[in-house]
Amino acid sequence: MNMNKTIVKISPLLLLALLPMGACKSIAKSGDGEAVKKEAVLPTDREKIVQPVKAVYTSEELAKGIVKGDWAVETVNGKKAVGETAPFLKFDPDQKRVYGNNGCNIINASYRYNPADSTLVFSDVLSTMMACGMEGITDMEFNAALGAAHYYTWSLSGDDYRMTLYDADHQPVMEMMHQNFQFLNGTWLVTQIDGEAVNVPDMKLVIDVDEGKLHGNTGCNILNGSLETDMDAANSISFQKIITTRMACPDDNYETQLLVALEEACRAKPLERGKVELLNNLNKVVLVLERTSDN
């Protein structure tokens, strides 16, 4: 099978918009503590992160039928959307462009929509041309569904926003679920690790979803890392490239448990009263975080 890639008019913005996705990567600890200290940022030194309104769907936007943000594709023409990679679409309303993956190849296109008559049409669809396997939906099926799309509806179902695309005959061609990680933005106090209550006032994490960055303090050392999101499942995340300073810590410190829990975390779940659970790939809670006003 010829696996060579031929790129067809892919916009340079695509490379910025679509970063490699990953989950549950290993932690790398720096061997040069002084070098890390110069780069690391304590939560108390960081400005409070305000959740950007434009990144979250409001009830007013829902009523207006605004189309934006990241959407995991769940079905295509009634078939479960499973491919070599997780199919998704990323709508950029400012540029009127959509980026994504059809289960095998990277795609981008123009889109226009009109909430008044519920129309949503894609044009100028471009794609890489990598040879694809036959598992799940095919890239041709995905692209054909985009080409056939003419109408859309979307609604709030529980905690999930869902969008359905229809063809000109009002037959569904694609169903999607909105991926929204903005609830993770801000400063968090670690209150539980792997089921054990933790009371370490300095153990805090600062998460910046839009920048994909993680800062914090283990209660003993400063840590820095990155946050990546994944379209495979709702609220699928991974913390990567985590480094810490190398100060000696007391024997009863929870630093190692915290780092292992961050490595295992694969999904984030918002709770009531400003709390968040981080779960591993077995759906076990490995961290509980509580929002704090301390920056």
C-alpha positions as a Markdown table, in Angstrom:
| # | Residue | x | y | z |
|---|---|---|---|---|
| 1 | Met | 0.0 | 0.0 | 0.0 |
| 2 | Asn | 1.4 | 3.4 | -0.9 |
| 3 | Met | 1.4 | 5.5 | 2.3 |
| 4 | Asn | 2.9 | 8.7 | 0.7 |
| 5 | Lys | 1.1 | 11.9 | 1.5 |
| 6 | Thr | 0.2 | 14.4 | -1.1 |
| 7 | Ile | -0.9 | 17.8 | 0.3 |
| 8 | Val | -3.5 | 19.6 | -1.7 |
| 9 | Lys | -3.7 | 23.4 | -1.0 |
| 10 | Ile | -3.8 | 23.0 | 2.8 |
| 11 | Ser | -3.7 | 26.4 | 4.5 |
| 12 | Pro | -0.8 | 27.2 | 6.8 |
| 13 | Leu | -3.3 | 28.0 | 9.5 |
| 14 | Leu | -4.3 | 24.3 | 9.5 |
| 15 | Leu | -0.9 | 23.4 | 11.0 |
| 16 | Leu | -1.5 | 25.8 | 13.8 |
| 17 | Ala | -5.1 | 24.8 | 14.4 |
| 18 | Leu | -4.5 | 21.1 | 14.5 |
| 19 | Leu | -1.9 | 20.0 | 16.9 |
| 20 | Pro | -1.0 | 16.3 | 17.5 |
| 21 | Met | -3.5 | 14.8 | 19.9 |
| 22 | Gly | -2.4 | 12.5 | 22.7 |
| 23 | Ala | -3.5 | 11.0 | 26.0 |
| 24 | Cys | -1.9 | 9.8 | 29.2 |
| 25 | Lys | 1.7 | 10.4 | 28.3 |
| 26 | Ser | 4.7 | 9.9 | 30.5 |
| 27 | Ile | 6.2 | 12.5 | 32.8 |
| 28 | Ala | 9.6 | 13.9 | 32.1 |
| 29 | Lys | 11.4 | 15.4 | 35.1 |
| 30 | Ser | 14.2 | 17.9 | 34.5 |
| 31 | Gly | 17.6 | 17.0 | 35.7 |
| 32 | Asp | 18.6 | 20.7 | 35.9 |
| 33 | Gly | 16.6 | 22.2 | 38.8 |
| 34 | Glu | 18.0 | 25.7 | 38.4 |
| 35 | Ala | 17.1 | 25.9 | 34.7 |
| 36 | Val | 13.6 | 24.9 | 35.5 |
| 37 | Lys | 13.3 | 27.4 | 38.3 |
| 38 | Lys | 13.9 | 30.2 | 35.9 |
| 39 | Glu | 11.1 | 29.1 | 33.7 |
| 40 | Ala | 8.6 | 27.8 | 36.2 |
| 41 | Val | 5.8 | 30.0 | 37.4 |
| 42 | Leu | 4.2 | 29.7 | 40.9 |
| 43 | Pro | 0.4 | 30.0 | 41.0 |
| 44 | Thr | 0.7 | 33.0 | 43.3 |
| 45 | Asp | 2.7 | 34.8 | 40.6 |
| 46 | Arg | 0.2 | 34.2 | 37.9 |
| 47 | Glu | -2.7 | 36.5 | 37.0 |
| 48 | Lys | -6.1 | 35.0 | 37.5 |
| 49 | Ile | -7.4 | 33.2 | 34.4 |
| 50 | Val | -10.8 | 34.5 | 33.4 |
| 51 | Gln | -12.9 | 32.0 | 31.4 |
| 52 | Pro | -13.3 | 33.6 | 28.0 |
| 53 | Val | -17.0 | 34.1 | 27.1 |
| 54 | Lys | -16.4 | 33.5 | 23.4 |
| 55 | Ala | -15.1 | 30.0 | 24.1 |
| 56 | Val | -18.3 | 28.8 | 25.8 |
| 57 | Tyr | -21.8 | 28.5 | 24.4 |
| 58 | Thr | -24.3 | 30.6 | 26.3 |
| 59 | Ser | -28.0 | 30.1 | 26.3 |
| 60 | Glu | -28.3 | 33.3 | 24.1 |
| 61 | Glu | -25.9 | 31.8 | 21.5 |
| 62 | Leu | -27.8 | 28.5 | 21.6 |
| 63 | Ala | -31.0 | 30.4 | 20.8 |
| 64 | Lys | -29.3 | 32.2 | 18.0 |
| 65 | Gly | -27.9 | 29.0 | 16.5 |
| 66 | Ile | -24.3 | 30.2 | 16.4 |
| 67 | Val | -21.9 | 27.6 | 15.0 |
| 68 | Lys | -18.4 | 27.6 | 16.4 |
| 69 | Gly | -15.9 | 25.6 | 18.4 |
| 70 | Asp | -14.7 | 21.9 | 18.4 |
| 71 | Trp | -17.0 | 19.1 | 17.6 |
| 72 | Ala | -16.4 | 15.4 | 17.9 |
| 73 | Val | -18.2 | 13.6 | 15.0 |
| 74 | Glu | -20.2 | 10.7 | 16.4 |
| 75 | Thr | -22.1 | 9.3 | 13.3 |
| 76 | Val | -21.9 | 9.7 | 9.5 |
| 77 | Asn | -25.0 | 8.6 | 7.6 |
| 78 | Gly | -26.1 | 6.6 | 10.6 |
| 79 | Lys | -22.8 | 4.7 | 10.9 |
| 80 | Lys | -20.6 | 5.1 | 14.0 |
| 81 | Ala | -17.8 | 7.5 | 13.2 |
| 82 | Val | -14.8 | 5.4 | 13.9 |
| 83 | Gly | -11.7 | 5.8 | 11.7 |
| 84 | Glu | -7.9 | 5.4 | 12.0 |
| 85 | Thr | -8.1 | 8.7 | 13.9 |
| 86 | Ala | -11.0 | 10.3 | 15.8 |
| 87 | Pro | -13.1 | 12.4 | 13.3 |
| 88 | Phe | -13.8 | 15.9 | 14.3 |
| 89 | Leu | -14.5 | 19.4 | 13.0 |
| 90 | Lys | -13.2 | 22.7 | 14.4 |
| 91 | Phe | -15.3 | 25.8 | 13.4 |
| 92 | Asp | -13.6 | 29.2 | 13.3 |
| 93 | Pro | -16.4 | 31.8 | 12.9 |
| 94 | Asp | -14.0 | 34.7 | 12.6 |
| 95 | Gln | -12.4 | 33.3 | 9.4 |
| 96 | Lys | -15.5 | 31.4 | 8.3 |
| 97 | Arg | -13.3 | 28.2 | 8.0 |
| 98 | Val | -13.7 | 24.7 | 9.4 |
| 99 | Tyr | -10.7 | 22.4 | 10.1 |
| 100 | Gly | -10.6 | 18.8 | 11.1 |
| 101 | Asn | -10.0 | 15.2 | 10.4 |
| 102 | Asn | -12.3 | 12.8 | 8.4 |
| 103 | Gly | -11.0 | 9.7 | 10.2 |
| 104 | Cys | -7.9 | 9.5 | 8.1 |
| 105 | Asn | -7.0 | 12.7 | 6.3 |
| 106 | Ile | -6.8 | 16.3 | 7.5 |
| 107 | Ile | -9.4 | 18.6 | 5.9 |
| 108 | Asn | -10.4 | 22.2 | 5.8 |
| 109 | Ala | -13.2 | 24.1 | 4.1 |
| 110 | Ser | -15.2 | 27.3 | 4.1 |
| 111 | Tyr | -18.6 | 27.3 | 5.7 |
| 112 | Arg | -21.6 | 29.6 | 5.9 |
| 113 | Tyr | -24.7 | 29.3 | 8.0 |
| 114 | Asn | -27.9 | 31.2 | 8.5 |
| 115 | Pro | -29.8 | 30.6 | 11.8 |
| 116 | Ala | -32.9 | 32.2 | 10.3 |
| 117 | Asp | -33.5 | 29.2 | 8.0 |
| 118 | Ser | -31.2 | 26.7 | 9.7 |
| 119 | Thr | -28.9 | 26.3 | 6.7 |
| 120 | Leu | -25.3 | 25.3 | 7.0 |
| 121 | Val | -23.3 | 24.7 | 3.8 |
| 122 | Phe | -19.6 | 23.8 | 3.2 |
| 123 | Ser | -17.6 | 24.7 | 0.2 |
| 124 | Asp | -14.0 | 24.5 | -1.1 |
| 125 | Val | -13.3 | 21.3 | 0.8 |
| 126 | Leu | -9.6 | 20.5 | 0.7 |
| 127 | Ser | -8.0 | 17.3 | 2.0 |
| 128 | Thr | -4.7 | 15.6 | 2.3 |
| 129 | Met | -4.5 | 12.4 | 0.2 |
| 130 | Met | -3.1 | 9.7 | 2.5 |
| 131 | Ala | -4.1 | 6.2 | 1.6 |
| 132 | Cys | -6.6 | 5.0 | 4.2 |
| 133 | Gly | -7.7 | 1.7 | 5.6 |
| 134 | Met | -11.2 | 0.3 | 5.4 |
| 135 | Glu | -12.0 | 0.3 | 9.1 |
| 136 | Gly | -15.1 | 2.3 | 10.2 |
| 137 | Ile | -16.3 | 5.1 | 8.1 |
| 138 | Thr | -14.2 | 6.0 | 5.0 |
| 139 | Asp | -12.9 | 9.4 | 4.3 |
| 140 | Met | -15.0 | 9.5 | 1.1 |
| 141 | Glu | -18.2 | 8.9 | 3.2 |
| 142 | Phe | -17.2 | 11.7 | 5.5 |
| 143 | Asn | -16.4 | 14.2 | 2.8 |
| 144 | Ala | -19.6 | 13.2 | 0.9 |
| 145 | Ala | -21.6 | 13.9 | 4.1 |
| 146 | Leu | -20.0 | 17.4 | 4.3 |
| 147 | Gly | -20.8 | 18.0 | 0.6 |
| 148 | Ala | -24.4 | 17.0 | 1.1 |
| 149 | Ala | -25.0 | 19.1 | 4.3 |
| 150 | His | -27.6 | 21.8 | 3.8 |
| 151 | Tyr | -29.4 | 22.3 | 7.2 |
| 152 | Tyr | -28.5 | 22.0 | 10.8 |
| 153 | Thr | -30.0 | 21.8 | 14.3 |
| 154 | Trp | -28.4 | 21.8 | 17.7 |
| 155 | Ser | -29.4 | 21.7 | 21.3 |
| 156 | Leu | -28.4 | 21.1 | 24.8 |
| 157 | Ser | -28.8 | 17.5 | 26.0 |
| 158 | Gly | -27.9 | 17.2 | 29.6 |
| 159 | Asp | -24.4 | 18.7 | 29.9 |
| 160 | Asp | -23.7 | 18.1 | 26.2 |
| 161 | Tyr | -24.3 | 20.3 | 23.2 |
| 162 | Arg | -25.1 | 18.3 | 20.1 |
| 163 | Met | -25.4 | 19.3 | 16.4 |
| 164 | Thr | -27.0 | 17.3 | 13.6 |
| 165 | Leu | -26.4 | 18.1 | 9.9 |
| 166 | Tyr | -29.1 | 17.3 | 7.3 |
| 167 | Asp | -29.1 | 17.1 | 3.5 |
| 168 | Ala | -31.4 | 19.1 | 1.3 |
| 169 | Asp | -34.2 | 16.5 | 1.9 |
| 170 | His | -33.8 | 16.9 | 5.7 |
| 171 | Gln | -32.2 | 13.5 | 6.1 |
| 172 | Pro | -29.5 | 13.4 | 8.8 |
| 173 | Val | -26.0 | 13.0 | 7.4 |
| 174 | Met | -23.8 | 13.7 | 10.5 |
| 175 | Glu | -24.2 | 13.9 | 14.2 |
| 176 | Met | -21.6 | 15.7 | 16.5 |
| 177 | Met | -21.0 | 16.5 | 20.1 |
| 178 | His | -19.4 | 19.7 | 21.3 |
| 179 | Gln | -16.0 | 19.4 | 23.1 |
| 180 | Asn | -15.7 | 22.2 | 25.7 |
| 181 | Phe | -12.8 | 22.2 | 28.1 |
| 182 | Gln | -13.2 | 25.7 | 29.4 |
| 183 | Phe | -14.4 | 24.5 | 32.8 |
| 184 | Leu | -10.8 | 23.6 | 33.5 |
| 185 | Asn | -9.6 | 27.2 | 33.2 |
| 186 | Gly | -8.2 | 28.7 | 36.4 |
| 187 | Thr | -6.4 | 28.0 | 39.7 |
| 188 | Trp | -7.1 | 24.7 | 41.5 |
| 189 | Leu | -6.3 | 23.3 | 44.9 |
| 190 | Val | -5.6 | 19.6 | 45.0 |
| 191 | Thr | -7.9 | 18.1 | 47.6 |
| 192 | Gln | -7.8 | 14.4 | 46.8 |
| 193 | Ile | -5.3 | 12.0 | 45.1 |
| 194 | Asp | -6.3 | 8.5 | 44.2 |
| 195 | Gly | -9.1 | 8.4 | 46.7 |
| 196 | Glu | -7.0 | 9.9 | 49.6 |
| 197 | Ala | -7.9 | 13.3 | 51.0 |
| 198 | Val | -5.0 | 15.8 | 50.7 |
| 199 | Asn | -4.5 | 18.9 | 52.9 |
| 200 | Val | -1.4 | 20.7 | 51.4 |
| 201 | Pro | -2.3 | 24.4 | 51.0 |
| 202 | Asp | 0.6 | 25.0 | 48.5 |
| 203 | Met | -0.4 | 22.1 | 46.2 |
| 204 | Lys | -2.1 | 24.0 | 43.4 |
| 205 | Leu | -2.5 | 23.7 | 39.7 |
| 206 | Val | -3.1 | 26.6 | 37.2 |
| 207 | Ile | -4.6 | 25.4 | 33.9 |
| 208 | Asp | -4.8 | 27.6 | 30.8 |
| 209 | Val | -7.0 | 25.7 | 28.3 |
| 210 | Asp | -6.6 | 28.2 | 25.5 |
| 211 | Glu | -2.8 | 28.2 | 25.7 |
| 212 | Gly | -2.6 | 24.5 | 26.5 |
| 213 | Lys | -0.4 | 25.1 | 29.5 |
| 214 | Leu | -0.2 | 23.7 | 33.0 |
| 215 | His | 1.6 | 25.4 | 35.9 |
| 216 | Gly | 1.6 | 24.7 | 39.6 |
| 217 | Asn | 3.3 | 23.6 | 42.8 |
| 218 | Thr | 3.5 | 20.1 | 44.1 |
| 219 | Gly | 3.7 | 21.3 | 47.7 |
| 220 | Cys | 7.4 | 21.1 | 47.4 |
| 221 | Asn | 8.5 | 21.8 | 43.8 |
| 222 | Ile | 7.3 | 24.0 | 41.0 |
| 223 | Leu | 5.9 | 22.2 | 38.0 |
| 224 | Asn | 5.3 | 23.2 | 34.4 |
| 225 | Gly | 3.6 | 21.2 | 31.6 |
| 226 | Ser | 1.2 | 21.2 | 28.7 |
| 227 | Leu | -2.5 | 20.2 | 28.3 |
| 228 | Glu | -3.7 | 18.5 | 25.2 |
| 229 | Thr | -7.3 | 17.5 | 24.3 |
| 230 | Asp | -8.5 | 14.5 | 22.4 |
| 231 | Met | -11.6 | 14.0 | 20.3 |
| 232 | Asp | -11.9 | 10.3 | 21.0 |
| 233 | Ala | -14.3 | 10.9 | 23.9 |
| 234 | Ala | -16.1 | 13.7 | 25.8 |
| 235 | Asn | -13.7 | 15.8 | 27.8 |
| 236 | Ser | -10.7 | 13.6 | 26.9 |
| 237 | Ile | -7.4 | 15.2 | 28.0 |
| 238 | Ser | -3.8 | 14.5 | 28.8 |
| 239 | Phe | -1.1 | 16.4 | 30.6 |
| 240 | Gln | 2.3 | 16.1 | 28.9 |
| 241 | Lys | 5.9 | 17.3 | 29.1 |
| 242 | Ile | 5.6 | 17.8 | 32.8 |
| 243 | Ile | 8.9 | 19.0 | 34.4 |
| 244 | Thr | 9.6 | 20.0 | 38.0 |
| 245 | Thr | 12.3 | 21.6 | 40.1 |
| 246 | Arg | 14.4 | 19.2 | 42.1 |
| 247 | Met | 14.2 | 20.4 | 45.7 |
| 248 | Ala | 14.4 | 17.7 | 48.4 |
| 249 | Cys | 11.0 | 17.0 | 49.8 |
| 250 | Pro | 9.8 | 15.7 | 53.2 |
| 251 | Asp | 9.1 | 11.9 | 53.3 |
| 252 | Asp | 5.3 | 12.6 | 53.8 |
| 253 | Asn | 5.1 | 14.8 | 50.8 |
| 254 | Tyr | 2.5 | 13.9 | 48.1 |
| 255 | Glu | 4.6 | 15.0 | 45.1 |
| 256 | Thr | 5.1 | 11.6 | 43.6 |
| 257 | Gln | 1.4 | 10.6 | 43.9 |
| 258 | Leu | 0.4 | 13.9 | 42.2 |
| 259 | Leu | 2.8 | 13.4 | 39.3 |
| 260 | Val | 1.6 | 9.8 | 38.8 |
| 261 | Ala | -2.0 | 11.0 | 38.9 |
| 262 | Leu | -1.4 | 13.7 | 36.3 |
| 263 | Glu | 0.3 | 11.1 | 34.1 |
| 264 | Glu | -2.7 | 8.8 | 34.4 |
| 265 | Ala | -5.4 | 11.5 | 33.9 |
| 266 | Cys | -7.4 | 10.9 | 30.7 |
| 267 | Arg | -10.7 | 12.6 | 31.2 |
| 268 | Ala | -12.0 | 15.6 | 33.1 |
| 269 | Lys | -15.4 | 15.9 | 34.7 |
| 270 | Pro | -16.9 | 19.0 | 36.2 |
| 271 | Leu | -18.7 | 18.7 | 39.5 |
| 272 | Glu | -20.9 | 21.0 | 41.5 |
| 273 | Arg | -19.5 | 23.8 | 43.8 |
| 274 | Gly | -16.4 | 24.5 | 41.7 |
| 275 | Lys | -14.9 | 21.1 | 41.8 |
| 276 | Val | -13.4 | 18.9 | 39.0 |
| 277 | Glu | -12.6 | 15.2 | 38.9 |
| 278 | Leu | -9.8 | 13.8 | 36.7 |
| 279 | Leu | -10.2 | 10.2 | 35.8 |
| 280 | Asn | -7.9 | 7.5 | 34.3 |
| 281 | Asn | -8.6 | 5.2 | 31.4 |
| 282 | Leu | -10.4 | 2.8 | 33.8 |
| 283 | Asn | -12.8 | 5.6 | 34.7 |
| 284 | Lys | -11.3 | 5.7 | 38.2 |
| 285 | Val | -11.0 | 9.1 | 39.9 |
| 286 | Val | -7.3 | 9.9 | 40.3 |
| 287 | Leu | -7.5 | 13.6 | 41.3 |
| 288 | Val | -10.2 | 15.9 | 42.8 |
| 289 | Leu | -9.6 | 19.7 | 42.3 |
| 290 | Glu | -11.3 | 22.6 | 44.0 |
| 291 | Arg | -11.4 | 26.0 | 42.5 |
| 292 | Thr | -9.6 | 28.6 | 44.6 |
| 293 | Ser | -9.6 | 32.4 | 44.4 |
| 294 | Asp | -5.8 | 32.4 | 45.2 |
| 295 | Asn | -3.9 | 33.2 | 42.0 |
